[in-house]
Amino acid sequence: MTDFVGGEAVKPFLLLLVLAVVGCASTQSPRVADSSARGRWAGKTVVITGASSGIGRGAAVEFGRQGANVVLAARRTNLLEEVAGEVRARGGTPLVITTDVSKAGDIERLAQAAVRRFGRIDVWINNAGLGVVGPFWDAPVADYSRLIDINLKGVVYGSHAAVRQFRAQGGGTLVNVGSVVSEVPVAYYACYSATKAGVLSLDRALNEELRLNRLTGNIKVATIMPWAVDTPWWKHAANYSGHTPRMLALDDPSKVVNAIVNTAEHPSKEVPVGWKAQGAYISHRIAPDITETISGNIVQREQMEKGASAPVTTGSLYRPIQAGRFVEGGQREEMKREDQQRRLPAPPEGPGSQ
């Protein structure tokens, strides 16, 4: 394979860097959460799916710090209770609703519980999501079906429940967590890329429907598009690659948490988070083939060549696992250890070896 920074790949890589700079200059960076913002969300209700760990947990705690009623939805009830304690300790009012987003009935029950307890829903955040990593042909189709149920159908169900409630009460903000792969599809994450592209298309179409029905003044729909983030997502993903999941230059989850909280207050339709996501988003609009080639080469190198050996796993696709309980996933440290191990000299060959 031609190295992605060598040979004929140099020119497109430099172009991507230039386009990334353009993205930085032309896309407004999310505001940093205001440390003095206690009480800003007092009396307002925020529903968050995937709230037991990662970005969802971080957003729940931040909304709690700002005084919100925070409705916590995920499959791991024990961890939701932990998050509820954090929300309460920071001044928010939590409500725990055990939810499998792939079940329309669970989503309907979630919406009803939120309204019954707090009277309305001001913000609904569809954050729950998983991944399947590896060559497309190596994973069973059942895993892709399950991924679509969670990542795409779950967002459809949540968006439907939220918008119906917003129409009934006169307004609200829907925040759907997509990914940079909503715009730039990535090799070895084919079905994941497809589900996240579906989220972006859903939101674009929904914004048009709201415009045509003159509802954009009161109902807002935003898509958050982060770069790869250091959360437990990597531990929860199904993996058929033969290597530990990893990606170049993972972002800190606080960056995405801040983007979600600030977008809920100041909605924008599409929010690439951080300079890497902004650069990829802009460069794909200008030079899609080059951007996809470079992205694919980066994943080939990081995932399929640098990653340590790992067994096949379905992760938490079919049932929740207790691994990965916090906001951060520790993936950056694991990658650092892998890289250090790879640099160690090979052990000497034994006597008589060829």
C-alpha positions in Angstrom: 0.0 0.0 0.0 1.3 3.5 -0.8 1.7 5.3 2.5 -0.9 8.1 2.9 1.8 10.7 3.3 4.2 9.4 0.7 4.6 9.1 -3.0 1.8 10.3 -5.2 -0.4 10.8 -2.1 1.6 13.8 -0.9 -0.2 16.3 -3.1 -3.8 15.3 -2.1 -2.7 15.1 1.5 -1.4 18.7 1.4 -4.6 19.7 -0.4 -6.6 18.2 2.4 -4.5 20.2 5.0 -5.2 23.4 3.0 -8.9 22.6 2.9 -8.9 21.9 6.6 -7.5 25.3 7.2 -10.3 26.7 5.0 -12.7 24.8 7.1 -11.3 26.2 10.3 -11.6 29.7 8.9 -15.0 29.4 7.5 -16.8 27.4 10.2 -17.6 28.9 13.5 -16.2 26.9 16.4 -18.6 25.8 19.2 -18.7 28.0 22.2 -17.0 26.6 25.3 -19.5 25.8 28.0 -19.7 28.8 30.4 -18.5 27.9 33.9 -20.8 30.6 35.3 -23.9 29.1 33.5 -25.5 27.5 36.6 -29.2 27.9 36.4 -29.3 28.7 32.7 -31.4 25.6 32.0 -33.4 25.8 35.2 -36.9 24.5 34.8 -36.2 23.2 31.3 -36.3 19.6 30.3 -33.7 17.7 28.3 -34.1 14.1 27.1 -30.8 12.3 26.3 -30.5 8.8 24.9 -27.3 6.9 25.3 -26.8 8.7 28.7 -25.1 5.9 30.6 -21.6 6.7 29.3 -19.6 8.7 26.8 -20.9 11.9 25.3 -24.4 11.3 26.6 -23.2 11.0 30.2 -21.1 14.1 29.8 -23.9 16.1 28.3 -26.3 14.9 31.1 -24.0 16.1 33.8 -23.4 19.5 32.1 -27.1 20.1 31.7 -27.6 19.1 35.3 -24.9 21.6 36.3 -26.9 24.3 34.5 -30.1 23.4 36.4 -32.0 21.3 33.9 -34.5 18.5 34.4 -32.5 15.7 32.7 -34.3 12.6 31.4 -31.7 9.8 31.2 -32.3 7.0 28.7 -30.1 3.9 28.0 -30.1 0.2 28.6 -27.8 0.1 31.6 -30.1 1.1 34.5 -27.4 0.8 37.1 -25.2 3.3 35.3 -28.2 5.6 34.7 -28.7 5.7 38.4 -25.0 6.7 38.8 -25.4 9.5 36.3 -28.6 10.6 38.1 -26.6 11.0 41.2 -24.1 13.2 39.4 -26.9 15.3 37.9 -28.6 15.7 41.2 -25.3 16.6 43.0 -24.7 19.4 40.5 -28.1 21.0 40.9 -30.2 19.3 38.2 -33.3 17.1 38.5 -32.8 13.6 36.9 -35.4 11.1 35.7 -34.2 7.6 34.8 -36.0 5.7 32.1 -34.5 2.4 31.0 -34.7 2.5 27.2 -33.7 0.4 24.2 -33.8 3.0 21.4 -34.3 0.3 18.7 -37.8 -0.3 20.2 -40.4 2.2 19.1 -42.5 1.4 22.2 -39.6 2.2 24.5 -39.2 5.6 22.9 -42.9 6.4 23.2 -42.8 5.4 26.8 -39.7 7.6 27.3 -41.5 10.7 25.8 -44.6 10.1 27.9 -42.6 9.7 31.1 -40.8 12.9 30.5 -44.0 14.9 29.8 -45.8 13.3 32.7 -43.1 14.2 35.1 -42.0 17.7 33.8 -44.9 18.9 31.7 -42.9 19.4 28.4 -39.7 18.6 26.6 -37.5 21.5 25.6 -34.6 19.6 24.1 -34.4 16.0 22.8 -30.9 14.6 22.1 -30.6 11.4 20.1 -27.1 10.3 21.1 -27.3 6.5 21.4 -25.2 4.7 18.8 -22.8 1.8 18.2 -20.5 0.6 15.5 -19.4 -2.4 13.5 -15.7 -2.3 12.5 -14.0 -4.4 9.9 -14.2 -5.4 6.2 -17.9 -5.2 5.2 -18.0 -8.8 4.0 -16.7 -10.3 7.2 -19.5 -9.2 9.6 -22.8 -11.1 9.5 -25.7 -9.3 8.0 -27.6 -9.7 11.3 -25.1 -7.3 12.9 -25.8 -4.7 10.3 -29.5 -5.1 10.8 -29.1 -4.6 14.5 -26.8 -1.5 13.9 -29.4 0.0 11.6 -32.1 -0.6 14.3 -30.0 1.3 16.9 -28.2 4.0 14.9 -30.9 4.9 12.3 -34.2 3.6 13.4 -33.5 4.7 17.0 -33.0 8.3 15.7 -36.1 8.1 13.6 -38.2 6.9 16.5 -36.7 9.6 18.8 -37.0 12.4 16.3 -40.6 11.4 15.6 -41.6 11.4 19.2 -39.7 14.7 19.8 -41.2 16.7 16.9 -44.7 15.5 17.6 -44.3 16.8 21.2 -42.7 20.0 20.0 -45.7 20.7 17.7 -48.1 19.9 20.5 -46.4 22.3 23.0 -45.4 25.0 20.5 -41.7 24.5 20.1 -38.5 22.7 21.0 -35.0 21.7 19.8 -34.0 18.4 18.4 -30.3 17.6 18.5 -29.2 14.4 16.6 -25.6 13.2 17.1 -24.2 12.2 13.7 -20.6 12.0 12.9 -18.0 13.4 10.5 -18.8 10.2 8.5 -22.3 11.6 8.0 -20.5 13.6 5.3 -17.3 11.6 4.6 -17.9 7.8 4.4 -15.0 5.7 5.9 -13.6 2.3 4.9 -14.1 -0.5 7.4 -17.0 1.4 9.0 -19.3 1.0 6.0 -22.6 0.3 7.7 -21.8 2.8 10.5 -21.1 5.4 7.8 -24.4 4.6 6.1 -26.4 5.0 9.3 -24.8 8.3 10.2 -25.3 9.6 6.6 -29.0 8.6 7.1 -29.1 10.8 10.3 -27.9 13.8 8.3 -30.3 13.2 5.5 -33.2 12.8 7.9 -32.3 16.1 9.6 -32.0 17.9 6.3 -35.3 16.7 5.0 -37.0 17.4 8.4 -35.7 21.0 8.3 -37.2 21.4 4.9 -40.6 20.1 6.1 -40.5 22.5 9.0 -39.7 25.3 6.6 -42.5 24.4 4.2 -45.0 24.3 7.1 -43.7 27.5 8.7 -42.5 25.8 11.8 -38.8 26.8 11.8 -39.4 29.7 14.1 -40.3 27.5 17.0 -38.9 24.0 16.2 -35.1 23.6 15.5 -33.3 20.5 14.2 -29.5 20.3 14.5 -27.0 17.6 13.5 -23.8 17.3 15.6 -20.9 16.0 13.5 -17.8 15.1 15.6 -14.5 13.7 14.7 -13.6 10.3 16.3 -13.8 10.8 20.1 -12.2 9.1 23.1 -15.3 7.5 24.6 -16.3 3.9 25.5 -17.8 3.7 21.9 -14.6 1.8 20.9 -15.1 -0.8 23.6 -18.8 -1.2 22.8 -18.4 -1.6 19.0 -18.7 -5.0 17.3 -15.3 -5.8 15.8 -14.4 -8.0 12.9 -11.2 -6.2 11.8 -8.8 -8.5 13.7 -7.3 -5.4 15.4 -8.2 -3.2 18.3 -10.4 -0.3 17.0 -8.5 3.0 16.8 -8.3 6.3 14.9 -5.9 9.1 14.3 -5.9 12.0 16.7 -9.0 11.2 18.9 -10.8 14.3 20.3 -11.6 14.8 23.9 -15.3 14.1 24.7 -15.6 17.5 26.4 -15.4 19.1 23.0 -18.5 17.4 21.8 -20.3 17.8 25.1 -19.8 21.6 24.8 -21.0 21.6 21.2 -24.2 19.7 22.2 -25.0 22.0 25.1 -24.3 25.2 23.2 -26.2 24.0 20.1 -29.2 23.2 22.3 -29.2 26.9 23.3 -28.1 28.4 19.9 -29.2 25.8 17.3 -27.4 25.5 13.9 -28.5 23.0 11.3 -25.1 21.3 10.9 -22.3 21.5 13.4 -19.0 19.9 12.6 -17.1 19.8 15.9 -13.5 20.8 16.0 -11.0 21.7 13.3 -10.6 18.1 12.0 -14.3 17.6 11.5 -14.7 21.1 10.0 -11.8 20.5 7.6 -13.1 17.1 6.5 -16.7 18.5 6.1 -15.5 21.4 3.9 -12.9 19.4 1.9 -15.4 16.7 1.1 -17.7 19.4 -0.4 -14.8 20.7 -2.6 -12.9 17.5 -3.4 -14.9 14.4 -2.4 -12.8 11.8 -4.2 -9.5 13.0 -2.7 -11.0 13.4 0.8 -12.4 9.9 0.7 -9.1 8.4 -0.6 -7.1 10.1 2.1 -9.6 9.1 4.8 -9.5 5.5 3.7 -5.7 5.4 3.7 -5.7 6.9 7.2 -8.1 4.2 8.5 -6.1 1.4 6.7 -3.0 2.5 8.5 -4.4 3.2 11.9 -7.0 0.4 12.1 -5.7 -2.4 10.0 -1.9 -2.0 10.3 -1.2 -0.3 13.6 -3.9 -1.8 15.8 -2.9 -4.7 18.1 -4.5 -8.1 17.4 -8.0 -8.5 18.8 -10.6 -11.3 18.7 -14.0 -11.0 17.0 -16.7 -9.5 19.3 -20.3 -8.3 18.9 -19.6 -5.7 21.6 -22.8 -4.4 23.1 -24.9 -4.7 19.9 -27.2 -7.3 21.3 -26.9 -6.8 25.1 -25.3 -4.1 27.2 -21.9 -4.7 28.7 -20.5 -3.2 31.8 -17.2 -2.2 30.3 -17.0 1.4 29.4 -18.8 3.2 32.2 -17.5 6.8 32.1 -17.4 9.8 29.8 -13.8 9.1 28.6 -13.0 5.7 27.2 -9.2 5.6 27.8 -8.6 4.9 24.1 -5.9 7.5 23.7 -3.8 5.9 26.5 -4.4 2.4 25.0 -3.2 3.6 21.6 -0.2 5.1 23.2 0.7 1.8 24.8 0.2 -0.1 21.6 2.4 2.3 19.7 5.2 2.0 22.4 4.9 -1.8 22.3 5.2 -1.8 18.5 8.4 0.2 18.6 10.1 -2.3 20.9 12.8 -4.4 19.2 11.7 -7.9 18.2 13.0 -10.6 20.6 16.1 -12.5 19.4 15.4 -15.8 17.6 16.0 -19.0 19.5 18.9 -21.5 18.9 18.4 -23.4 15.7 15.9 -21.0 14.2 16.1 -20.3 10.5 
